[in-house]
Amino acid sequence: MVVSNPRTCRSADRAGLQREVRDYEPDVALSPTDGFEIYEKLVAIPRACLRPGGCSCSSLGYTSKDRVTAMLGAYWCAYE
């Protein structure tokens, strides 16, 4: 099983984040560009290391679902 809870956001959205996140999270914890780089890396990990029947779980940003599910293709299964 691969589990991930990445903190990602687009640089353009940073100003609108909660003060506790915006002012205290290190830059490395928030995505410096479009917010999808971490998902592109996370999609490759399960395909490379999970055994048959294994699973991968990750939280998504509130605007990320469509783009991330497109990256996952046939591997996508939602639990909302």
N, CA and C of each residue as an Amber inpcrd file, in Angstrom:
protein
   240
   0.8450000  -1.1700000   0.0000000   0.0000000   0.0000000   0.0000000
   0.8940000   1.2380000   0.0000000   0.5210000   2.2020000  -0.8050000
   1.1790000   3.5010000  -0.8300000   0.1490000   4.5320000  -0.3750000
   0.4950000   5.3250000   0.6390000  -0.4110000   6.3400000   1.1720000
   0.2930000   7.6860000   1.1240000  -0.4260000   8.6990000   0.6630000
   0.1590000  10.0330000   0.5620000  -0.8630000  11.0900000   0.9350000
  -0.3960000  12.0980000   1.6410000  -1.2170000  13.2540000   1.9870000
  -0.4290000  14.5110000   1.6200000  -0.2270000  14.7210000   0.3130000
   0.6040000  15.8600000  -0.0850000  -0.1040000  17.1890000   0.1390000
   0.6560000  18.1660000   0.5270000   0.1300000  19.5310000   0.6090000
   0.5650000  20.2250000  -0.6560000  -0.3590000  20.4590000  -1.5170000
  -0.0240000  21.1160000  -2.7720000  -1.0460000  22.1810000  -3.0890000
  -0.5980000  23.2170000  -3.6950000  -1.4850000  24.2530000  -4.1970000
  -0.7480000  24.9750000  -5.3100000  -1.5030000  25.6410000  -6.1440000
  -0.8720000  26.4450000  -7.1860000  -0.3170000  27.7140000  -6.5510000
   0.7690000  28.2100000  -7.0830000   1.3540000  29.4470000  -6.5700000
   0.3310000  30.5730000  -6.5680000  -0.5040000  30.6060000  -7.5970000
  -1.5150000  31.6580000  -7.7100000  -2.5460000  31.5950000  -6.5850000
  -2.7340000  30.4230000  -5.9670000  -3.7260000  30.2590000  -4.9050000
  -3.1680000  30.5070000  -3.5100000  -1.8720000  30.6470000  -3.3880000
  -1.2420000  30.7480000  -2.0770000  -1.7890000  31.9120000  -1.2480000
  -2.0120000  33.0490000  -1.8520000  -2.5040000  34.2210000  -1.1110000
  -3.8620000  33.9630000  -0.4670000  -4.6570000  33.0690000  -1.0460000
  -5.9820000  32.7860000  -0.5160000  -6.0340000  31.6690000   0.5100000
  -4.9030000  31.0810000   0.8500000  -4.8720000  30.0010000   1.8370000
  -5.1120000  30.5340000   3.2460000  -5.4910000  29.6330000   4.1340000
  -5.6300000  30.0110000   5.5380000  -4.2960000  30.5720000   6.0280000
  -4.3660000  31.5660000   6.8780000  -3.1670000  32.2150000   7.3910000
  -2.2030000  31.2090000   7.9990000  -2.7260000  30.2150000   8.7130000
  -1.8880000  29.2120000   9.3640000  -1.0640000  28.4170000   8.3590000
  -1.5980000  28.2170000   7.1910000  -0.8770000  27.4960000   6.1400000
   0.0300000  28.4580000   5.3950000  -0.5300000  29.5400000   4.9160000
   0.2020000  30.5010000   4.0860000   1.4390000  31.0670000   4.7840000
   1.3060000  31.3960000   6.0640000   2.3920000  32.0870000   6.7620000
   3.3880000  31.1680000   7.4540000   3.0320000  29.8940000   7.6590000
   3.9100000  29.0400000   8.4560000   4.3970000  27.7750000   7.7750000
   3.7480000  27.3530000   6.7090000   4.2240000  26.1690000   6.0000000
   5.4570000  26.5490000   5.1900000   6.4730000  25.7080000   5.2020000
   7.6490000  26.0130000   4.3760000   7.2980000  25.9380000   2.8960000
   8.0150000  26.6910000   2.0780000   7.7600000  26.6900000   0.6370000
   7.7950000  25.2920000   0.0420000   8.6820000  24.4360000   0.5430000
   8.8000000  23.0850000  -0.0030000   7.5300000  22.2580000   0.2460000
   6.7330000  22.6290000   1.2470000   5.5050000  21.8950000   1.5420000
   4.3670000  22.2810000   0.6100000   4.5060000  23.3950000  -0.0600000
   3.5010000  23.8600000  -1.0110000   4.1250000  23.8880000  -2.3880000
   3.3710000  23.5380000  -3.3640000   3.9220000  23.4560000  -4.7150000
   4.2840000  24.8420000  -5.2310000   5.4730000  24.9850000  -5.7900000
   5.8920000  26.2920000  -6.2740000   5.3120000  26.6750000  -7.6330000
   4.6770000  25.7480000  -8.3330000   4.1810000  26.0950000  -9.6680000
   2.7010000  25.7690000  -9.8110000   2.3520000  24.7190000 -10.5550000
   0.9320000  24.4950000 -10.8470000   0.2230000  23.5410000  -9.8900000
   0.9400000  22.9510000  -8.9400000   0.2960000  22.0990000  -7.9560000
   0.1380000  20.6470000  -8.3380000   0.6310000  20.2410000  -9.5010000
   0.4330000  18.8670000  -9.9500000   1.7120000  18.0600000 -10.0470000
   2.8490000  18.6690000  -9.8270000   4.1170000  17.9530000  -9.9500000
   4.1610000  16.7410000  -9.0280000   3.7040000  16.9050000  -7.7960000
   3.7530000  15.7920000  -6.8360000   2.8570000  14.6530000  -7.2880000
   1.7060000  14.9620000  -7.8560000   0.8040000  13.9040000  -8.3200000
   1.4030000  13.1410000  -9.4910000   2.1050000  13.8420000 -10.3670000
   2.7550000  13.1650000 -11.4880000   3.7690000  12.1410000 -10.9800000
   4.4740000  12.4760000  -9.9110000   5.4310000  11.5400000  -9.3150000
   4.7070000  10.4200000  -8.5740000   3.6510000  10.7600000  -7.8450000
   2.9110000   9.7580000  -7.0700000   2.2210000   8.7250000  -7.9580000
   1.7850000   9.1200000  -9.1370000   1.1320000   8.1870000 -10.0550000
   2.1070000   7.1060000 -10.4990000   3.3590000   7.4510000 -10.6730000
   4.3600000   6.4880000 -11.1430000   4.7800000   5.4930000 -10.0630000
   4.7460000   5.8790000  -8.8120000   5.2250000   5.0160000  -7.7230000
   4.4420000   3.7140000  -7.6220000   3.1170000   3.7350000  -7.5020000
   2.3880000   2.4740000  -7.3700000   2.5800000   1.5360000  -8.5430000
   2.6140000   2.0740000  -9.7400000   2.8080000   1.2250000 -10.9200000
   4.1570000   0.5320000 -10.8690000   5.1420000   1.1680000 -10.2620000
   6.4910000   0.6170000 -10.2250000   6.7270000  -0.3310000  -9.0580000
   5.9790000  -0.1990000  -7.9610000   6.3650000  -0.9790000  -6.7830000
   5.2540000  -1.7930000  -6.1280000   3.9930000  -1.6000000  -6.4870000
   2.9370000  -2.3780000  -5.8380000   2.8240000  -3.7750000  -6.4340000
   2.5460000  -4.7110000  -5.5710000   2.2540000  -6.0670000  -6.0210000
   0.8150000  -6.1200000  -6.5190000   0.4490000  -7.1430000  -7.2820000
  -0.9440000  -7.2890000  -7.6990000  -1.8660000  -7.2820000  -6.4770000
  -2.9280000  -6.5240000  -6.5530000  -3.8740000  -6.4060000  -5.4470000
  -3.5380000  -5.2840000  -4.4830000  -2.3720000  -4.6510000  -4.6530000
  -1.9900000  -3.5350000  -3.7910000  -2.8090000  -2.3020000  -4.1190000
  -2.7170000  -1.2820000  -3.2730000  -3.4690000  -0.0620000  -3.5490000
  -2.6650000   1.1700000  -3.1530000  -3.0880000   2.2760000  -3.6890000
  -2.4780000   3.5700000  -3.4190000  -3.5770000   4.5380000  -3.0440000
  -3.3550000   5.3190000  -1.9950000  -4.3460000   6.2910000  -1.5210000
  -3.6710000   7.6500000  -1.4060000  -4.3580000   8.6790000  -1.8500000
  -3.8040000  10.0220000  -1.7770000  -4.9320000  11.0240000  -1.6270000
  -4.6740000  12.0570000  -0.8460000  -5.6340000  13.1550000  -0.7980000
  -5.4090000  14.0380000  -2.0160000  -6.4270000  14.7850000  -2.3910000
  -6.3440000  15.6650000  -3.5560000  -6.7090000  17.0760000  -3.1510000
  -6.1400000  18.0440000  -3.8470000  -6.5730000  19.4200000  -3.6890000
  -7.9990000  19.5620000  -4.2080000  -8.7080000  20.5660000  -3.7220000
 -10.1260000  20.6830000  -4.0560000 -10.3890000  20.9320000  -5.5410000
  -9.3960000  21.3540000  -6.2830000  -9.5850000  21.5580000  -7.7260000
  -8.7930000  20.5470000  -8.5550000  -8.2800000  19.4970000  -7.9320000
  -7.3550000  18.5800000  -8.5950000  -7.9800000  17.3130000  -9.1610000
  -9.1750000  16.9840000  -8.7800000  -9.7370000  15.6710000  -9.0810000
  -9.6910000  15.3120000 -10.5690000 -10.1860000  16.1620000 -11.4360000
 -10.2650000  15.8150000 -12.8570000  -8.8910000  15.5660000 -13.4660000
  -7.9460000  16.4320000 -13.1660000  -6.6160000  16.2820000 -13.7620000
  -5.8840000  15.0590000 -13.2120000  -5.9960000  14.8130000 -11.9120000
  -5.3130000  13.6640000 -11.3160000  -5.9580000  12.3580000 -11.7660000
  -7.2700000  12.3070000 -11.8410000  -7.9150000  11.0810000 -12.3120000
  -7.5440000  10.7990000 -13.7700000  -7.3400000  11.8240000 -14.5740000
  -6.8880000  11.6140000 -15.9460000  -5.4830000  11.0120000 -15.9570000
  -4.6340000  11.4260000 -15.0320000  -3.2850000  10.8560000 -14.9310000
  -3.3510000   9.3770000 -14.5570000  -4.3010000   9.0300000 -13.6980000
  -4.4080000   7.6570000 -13.2130000  -5.0240000   6.7130000 -14.2350000
  -5.8690000   7.2280000 -15.0980000  -6.4970000   6.4030000 -16.1200000
  -7.2570000   5.2310000 -15.5290000  -6.9500000   4.0270000 -15.9730000
  -7.6660000   2.8240000 -15.5500000  -7.3970000   2.4630000 -14.0900000
  -6.4030000   3.0760000 -13.4810000  -6.0950000   2.7720000 -12.0810000
  -6.9970000   3.5120000 -11.1060000  -7.8220000   4.4110000 -11.5770000
  -8.6310000   5.2780000 -10.7310000  -9.8090000   4.5480000 -10.0930000
  -9.9910000   4.7310000  -8.8170000 -11.1470000   4.2400000  -8.0630000
 -11.3980000   5.2430000  -6.9590000 -12.5560000   5.8570000  -6.9370000
 -12.8240000   6.9520000  -5.9940000 -13.5210000   6.4770000  -4.7290000
 -13.0930000   7.0460000  -3.6310000 -13.7770000   6.9110000  -2.3410000
 -13.9610000   8.3200000  -1.8310000 -15.1370000   8.8530000  -2.0090000
 -15.3780000  10.2330000  -1.6080000 -16.2410000  10.2820000  -0.3800000
